[in-house]
Amino acid sequence: MAEQQPGEAFTRLSPREAKEMADRGEATFVDVREDWEYARDHIPSARHIPLGRIISRPAEAIQQDHVIFVCEVGQRSAVAAEMAAALGKQRVYNLEGGMTAWRREQLPVER
């Protein structure tokens, strides 16, 4: 179940919740992993914006709202979600467990 922890500026989503939200057109995925990680596998239709680029130019890198940030285990994506919220984005989500959890649920990936 989607939940926002006290003091957090973003909502945590399970892989299934994230997929359902994206399937309904309510949010898009942004993968913040390194190039080689994204090339190995990623969620279909995920935009690739490495966390380093987000950190160095946040306002340029994060221009949209309704974003589900994704990394390998959910830590780097949480940083990106915090930065998006700090920029004033209202609908910011973090994929809990990242791609590791996504794969465990056997959800679709592209290579």
Phi, psi and omega in degrees: 000136179301134178213146176247119181287148177305132179086352178267147182263007181223166180254137178270135179237142171286163178305317181294319177298317180297315180298315180298318180297315179293319179299327178279357180078019183271348180197160176239157180268139170234118181268120185259010181287172177291163182307313184294327178291315179297320180295328180295312175189152179202165177290132178307136179074003178291133172282143180254113175226099182304146183304323179303321178291322178296317180294319184283329181219066187301315183295328179283320185283326184247093181252344184250163176253178180061055184241137172254111180276141185227138168221205183281316182233357176106000181273309179295323179293330176294322176298314179298319179296319177299317180294320178297317179296321179295333177278359177097008177289136187266326183248089185235132185228154175237131176283107180297128180082354175056209181296332178300313179290322180301312179295319180302325178279359180057040177275161188295142174226155173247152178240000000 
